Amino acid sequence: MVAVREARKLYRVHYLQCFWWARPDLVVGAKDVPWVADGLRKHGGRDAWRAAARLEQMLRPQPA
């Protein structure tokens, strides 16, 4: 799933700023994607906030 791959990347990139309290070797799964987006929004800067918006957009069901 593209959202999981993107969340894993964002977790690694923004680890020190947003997720410093979590395990550095955490394997982000599908159930963790909303948690990553929430952490980016709460603790990140402008770039992290925009990345969270893109990540959340990937989670929305696409109209048929």
N, CA, C and O atoms as CSV, one atom per row, in Angstrom:
chain,resi,resn,atom,element,x,y,z
A,1,MET,N,N,0.839,-1.173,0.000
A,1,MET,CA,C,0.000,0.000,0.000
A,1,MET,C,C,0.888,1.242,0.000
A,1,MET,O,O,1.866,1.315,0.744
A,2,VAL,N,N,0.551,2.185,-0.813
A,2,VAL,CA,C,1.368,3.384,-0.985
A,2,VAL,C,C,1.402,4.223,0.285
A,2,VAL,O,O,2.446,4.781,0.624
A,3,ALA,N,N,0.283,4.323,0.991
A,3,ALA,CA,C,0.219,5.132,2.216
A,3,ALA,C,C,1.156,4.582,3.290
A,3,ALA,O,O,1.779,5.356,4.017
A,4,VAL,N,N,1.261,3.281,3.399
A,4,VAL,CA,C,2.145,2.672,4.399
A,4,VAL,C,C,3.602,2.972,4.058
A,4,VAL,O,O,4.388,3.338,4.932
A,5,ARG,N,N,3.950,2.817,2.808
A,5,ARG,CA,C,5.321,3.103,2.380
A,5,ARG,C,C,5.675,4.568,2.633
A,5,ARG,O,O,6.773,4.871,3.100
A,6,GLU,N,N,4.752,5.470,2.328
A,6,GLU,CA,C,4.974,6.897,2.549
A,6,GLU,C,C,5.066,7.206,4.049
A,6,GLU,O,O,5.906,8.006,4.462
A,7,ALA,N,N,4.218,6.584,4.858
A,7,ALA,CA,C,4.254,6.803,6.306
A,7,ALA,C,C,5.576,6.328,6.895
A,7,ALA,O,O,6.126,6.978,7.784
A,8,ARG,N,N,6.091,5.205,6.410
A,8,ARG,CA,C,7.385,4.708,6.880
A,8,ARG,C,C,8.491,5.700,6.559
A,8,ARG,O,O,9.357,5.971,7.391
A,9,LYS,N,N,8.455,6.233,5.359
A,9,LYS,CA,C,9.461,7.210,4.946
A,9,LYS,C,C,9.371,8.473,5.800
A,9,LYS,O,O,10.387,8.984,6.270
A,10,LEU,N,N,8.150,8.975,5.999
A,10,LEU,CA,C,7.966,10.190,6.785
A,10,LEU,C,C,8.353,9.979,8.245
A,10,LEU,O,O,8.876,10.890,8.888
A,11,TYR,N,N,8.102,8.797,8.763
A,11,TYR,CA,C,8.502,8.485,10.139
A,11,TYR,C,C,10.017,8.580,10.275
A,11,TYR,O,O,10.520,9.155,11.240
A,12,ARG,N,N,10.739,8.023,9.320
A,12,ARG,CA,C,12.205,8.073,9.371
A,12,ARG,C,C,12.722,9.503,9.207
A,12,ARG,O,O,13.615,9.930,9.939
A,13,VAL,N,N,12.163,10.235,8.254
A,13,VAL,CA,C,12.644,11.582,7.965
A,13,VAL,C,C,12.379,12.541,9.129
A,13,VAL,O,O,13.231,13.363,9.463
A,14,HIS,N,N,11.215,12.436,9.735
A,14,HIS,CA,C,10.821,13.367,10.798
A,14,HIS,C,C,10.937,12.758,12.190
A,14,HIS,O,O,10.319,13.245,13.137
A,15,TYR,N,N,11.719,11.704,12.317
A,15,TYR,CA,C,11.816,11.006,13.599
A,15,TYR,C,C,12.282,11.928,14.726
A,15,TYR,O,O,11.634,11.986,15.771
A,16,LEU,N,N,13.373,12.640,14.542
A,16,LEU,CA,C,13.940,13.457,15.609
A,16,LEU,C,C,13.015,14.591,16.038
A,16,LEU,O,O,12.996,14.961,17.212
A,17,GLN,N,N,12.272,15.130,15.128
A,17,GLN,CA,C,11.398,16.256,15.444
A,17,GLN,C,C,10.048,15.815,16.000
A,17,GLN,O,O,9.538,16.432,16.936
A,18,CYS,N,N,9.468,14.772,15.447
A,18,CYS,CA,C,8.086,14.413,15.760
A,18,CYS,C,C,7.920,13.133,16.568
A,18,CYS,O,O,6.948,12.998,17.311
A,19,PHE,N,N,8.833,12.211,16.439
A,19,PHE,CA,C,8.650,10.889,17.044
A,19,PHE,C,C,9.828,10.477,17.916
A,19,PHE,O,O,10.067,9.282,18.086
A,20,TRP,N,N,10.564,11.421,18.466
A,20,TRP,CA,C,11.773,11.139,19.233
A,20,TRP,C,C,11.520,10.215,20.416
A,20,TRP,O,O,12.433,9.512,20.850
A,21,TRP,N,N,10.328,10.201,20.936
A,21,TRP,CA,C,9.983,9.403,22.119
A,21,TRP,C,C,9.637,7.953,21.769
A,21,TRP,O,O,9.586,7.099,22.654
A,22,ALA,N,N,9.403,7.673,20.493
A,22,ALA,CA,C,9.046,6.322,20.051
A,22,ALA,C,C,10.317,5.551,19.673
A,22,ALA,O,O,11.402,6.123,19.566
A,23,ARG,N,N,10.156,4.270,19.477
A,23,ARG,CA,C,11.292,3.437,19.087
A,23,ARG,C,C,11.788,3.828,17.699
A,23,ARG,O,O,10.977,3.987,16.787
A,24,PRO,N,N,13.083,3.985,17.515
A,24,PRO,CA,C,13.599,4.359,16.194
A,24,PRO,C,C,13.454,3.246,15.164
A,24,PRO,O,O,13.417,3.522,13.965
A,25,ASP,N,N,13.373,2.007,15.603
A,25,ASP,CA,C,13.261,0.885,14.679
A,25,ASP,C,C,11.819,0.394,14.529
A,25,ASP,O,O,11.589,-0.733,14.090
A,26,LEU,N,N,10.867,1.223,14.888
A,26,LEU,CA,C,9.446,0.868,14.776
A,26,LEU,C,C,9.095,0.567,13.318
A,26,LEU,O,O,9.459,1.324,12.418
A,27,VAL,N,N,8.399,-0.518,13.096
A,27,VAL,CA,C,7.929,-0.868,11.758
A,27,VAL,C,C,6.500,-0.338,11.639
A,27,VAL,O,O,5.583,-0.853,12.279
A,28,VAL,N,N,6.323,0.680,10.826
A,28,VAL,CA,C,5.022,1.315,10.643
A,28,VAL,C,C,4.163,0.415,9.764
A,28,VAL,O,O,4.565,0.036,8.664
A,29,GLY,N,N,2.987,0.080,10.258
A,29,GLY,CA,C,2.046,-0.747,9.517
A,29,GLY,C,C,0.836,0.062,9.092
A,29,GLY,O,O,0.787,1.274,9.301
A,30,ALA,N,N,-0.130,-0.601,8.502
A,30,ALA,CA,C,-1.331,0.078,8.003
A,30,ALA,C,C,-2.109,0.754,9.123
A,30,ALA,O,O,-2.670,1.832,8.924
A,31,LYS,N,N,-2.150,0.136,10.293
A,31,LYS,CA,C,-2.899,0.716,11.408
A,31,LYS,C,C,-2.184,1.929,12.008
A,31,LYS,O,O,-2.799,2.697,12.748
A,32,ASP,N,N,-0.901,2.112,11.703
A,32,ASP,CA,C,-0.117,3.214,12.250
A,32,ASP,C,C,-0.122,4.465,11.373
A,32,ASP,O,O,0.353,5.515,11.805
A,33,VAL,N,N,-0.640,4.377,10.178
A,33,VAL,CA,C,-0.602,5.513,9.253
A,33,VAL,C,C,-1.321,6.736,9.832
A,33,VAL,O,O,-0.761,7.831,9.772
A,34,PRO,N,N,-2.538,6.608,10.392
A,34,PRO,CA,C,-3.170,7.795,10.995
A,34,PRO,C,C,-2.366,8.358,12.175
A,34,PRO,O,O,-2.349,9.570,12.389
A,35,TRP,N,N,-1.710,7.494,12.931
A,35,TRP,CA,C,-0.878,7.929,14.054
A,35,TRP,C,C,0.309,8.753,13.559
A,35,TRP,O,O,0.655,9.768,14.162
A,36,VAL,N,N,0.928,8.322,12.471
A,36,VAL,CA,C,2.050,9.067,11.892
A,36,VAL,C,C,1.570,10.435,11.405
A,36,VAL,O,O,2.227,11.445,11.652
A,37,ALA,N,N,0.447,10.470,10.726
A,37,ALA,CA,C,-0.100,11.746,10.243
A,37,ALA,C,C,-0.410,12.676,11.414
A,37,ALA,O,O,-0.141,13.875,11.342
A,38,ASP,N,N,-0.966,12.136,12.477
A,38,ASP,CA,C,-1.286,12.939,13.656
A,38,ASP,C,C,-0.022,13.488,14.305
A,38,ASP,O,O,0.017,14.653,14.700
A,39,GLY,N,N,1.001,12.664,14.415
A,39,GLY,CA,C,2.266,13.120,14.986
A,39,GLY,C,C,2.931,14.199,14.148
A,39,GLY,O,O,3.513,15.140,14.687
A,40,LEU,N,N,2.845,14.065,12.848
A,40,LEU,CA,C,3.407,15.083,11.965
A,40,LEU,C,C,2.686,16.405,12.139
A,40,LEU,O,O,3.323,17.457,12.180
A,41,ARG,N,N,1.375,16.367,12.242
A,41,ARG,CA,C,0.591,17.593,12.420
A,41,ARG,C,C,0.860,18.251,13.770
A,41,ARG,O,O,0.977,19.474,13.850
A,42,LYS,N,N,0.957,17.462,14.815
A,42,LYS,CA,C,1.111,18.021,16.162
A,42,LYS,C,C,2.516,18.546,16.438
A,42,LYS,O,O,2.668,19.577,17.095
A,43,HIS,N,N,3.530,17.867,15.956
A,43,HIS,CA,C,4.888,18.177,16.370
A,43,HIS,C,C,5.800,18.661,15.251
A,43,HIS,O,O,6.938,19.050,15.514
A,44,GLY,N,N,5.333,18.644,14.031
A,44,GLY,CA,C,6.185,19.028,12.913
A,44,GLY,C,C,5.982,20.473,12.494
A,44,GLY,O,O,5.076,21.160,12.967
A,45,GLY,N,N,6.822,20.901,11.623
A,45,GLY,CA,C,6.709,22.234,11.059
A,45,GLY,C,C,5.806,22.227,9.828
A,45,GLY,O,O,4.970,21.341,9.652
A,46,ARG,N,N,5.992,23.213,9.003
A,46,ARG,CA,C,5.150,23.372,7.821
A,46,ARG,C,C,5.270,22.202,6.855
A,46,ARG,O,O,4.266,21.711,6.340
A,47,ASP,N,N,6.487,21.759,6.612
A,47,ASP,CA,C,6.687,20.627,5.697
A,47,ASP,C,C,6.031,19.364,6.223
A,47,ASP,O,O,5.423,18.611,5.462
A,48,ALA,N,N,6.152,19.130,7.519
A,48,ALA,CA,C,5.533,17.948,8.119
A,48,ALA,C,C,4.012,18.048,8.059
A,48,ALA,O,O,3.330,17.050,7.826
A,49,TRP,N,N,3.485,19.243,8.266
A,49,TRP,CA,C,2.041,19.437,8.212
A,49,TRP,C,C,1.511,19.123,6.806
A,49,TRP,O,O,0.477,18.471,6.657
A,50,ARG,N,N,2.214,19.583,5.801
A,50,ARG,CA,C,1.816,19.296,4.420
A,50,ARG,C,C,1.945,17.812,4.090
A,50,ARG,O,O,1.103,17.252,3.387
A,51,ALA,N,N,2.987,17.185,4.592
A,51,ALA,CA,C,3.161,15.746,4.372
A,51,ALA,C,C,2.023,14.970,5.033
A,51,ALA,O,O,1.545,13.981,4.478
A,52,ALA,N,N,1.589,15.410,6.206
A,52,ALA,CA,C,0.463,14.762,6.886
A,52,ALA,C,C,-0.808,14.908,6.062
A,52,ALA,O,O,-1.604,13.972,5.979
A,53,ALA,N,N,-1.003,16.064,5.457
A,53,ALA,CA,C,-2.187,16.270,4.615
A,53,ALA,C,C,-2.170,15.325,3.415
A,53,ALA,O,O,-3.201,14.749,3.066
A,54,ARG,N,N,-1.010,15.162,2.782
A,54,ARG,CA,C,-0.892,14.229,1.654
A,54,ARG,C,C,-1.133,12.793,2.101
A,54,ARG,O,O,-1.781,12.014,1.402
A,55,LEU,N,N,-0.609,12.454,3.264
A,55,LEU,CA,C,-0.771,11.106,3.795
A,55,LEU,C,C,-2.248,10.813,4.093
A,55,LEU,O,O,-2.753,9.743,3.755
A,56,GLU,N,N,-2.922,11.752,4.715
A,56,GLU,CA,C,-4.343,11.578,5.010
A,56,GLU,C,C,-5.187,11.503,3.727
A,56,GLU,O,O,-6.194,10.797,3.681
A,57,GLN,N,N,-4.773,12.224,2.708
A,57,GLN,CA,C,-5.479,12.180,1.432
A,57,GLN,C,C,-5.359,10.785,0.810
A,57,GLN,O,O,-6.293,10.316,0.161
A,58,MET,N,N,-4.240,10.137,1.001
A,58,MET,CA,C,-4.066,8.777,0.482
A,58,MET,C,C,-5.011,7.795,1.168
A,58,MET,O,O,-5.395,6.788,0.575
A,59,LEU,N,N,-5.384,8.081,2.403
A,59,LEU,CA,C,-6.250,7.178,3.163
A,59,LEU,C,C,-7.729,7.300,2.795
A,59,LEU,O,O,-8.512,6.378,3.021
A,60,ARG,N,N,-8.100,8.439,2.229
A,60,ARG,CA,C,-9.507,8.649,1.869
A,60,ARG,C,C,-9.901,7.746,0.711
A,60,ARG,O,O,-9.120,7.552,-0.221
A,61,PRO,N,N,-11.102,7.195,0.762
A,61,PRO,CA,C,-11.565,6.375,-0.369
A,61,PRO,C,C,-11.746,7.248,-1.615
A,61,PRO,O,O,-12.283,8.354,-1.552
A,62,GLN,N,N,-11.293,6.731,-2.712
A,62,GLN,CA,C,-11.410,7.445,-3.977
A,62,GLN,C,C,-12.782,7.204,-4.588
A,62,GLN,O,O,-13.269,6.074,-4.589
A,63,PRO,N,N,-13.416,8.266,-5.111
A,63,PRO,CA,C,-14.742,8.070,-5.738
A,63,PRO,C,C,-14.631,7.223,-7.002
A,63,PRO,O,O,-13.643,7.289,-7.733
A,64,ALA,N,N,-15.640,6.450,-7.230
A,64,ALA,CA,C,-15.647,5.551,-8.393
A,64,ALA,C,C,-16.063,6.240,-9.666
A,64,ALA,O,O,-16.115,5.609,-10.722
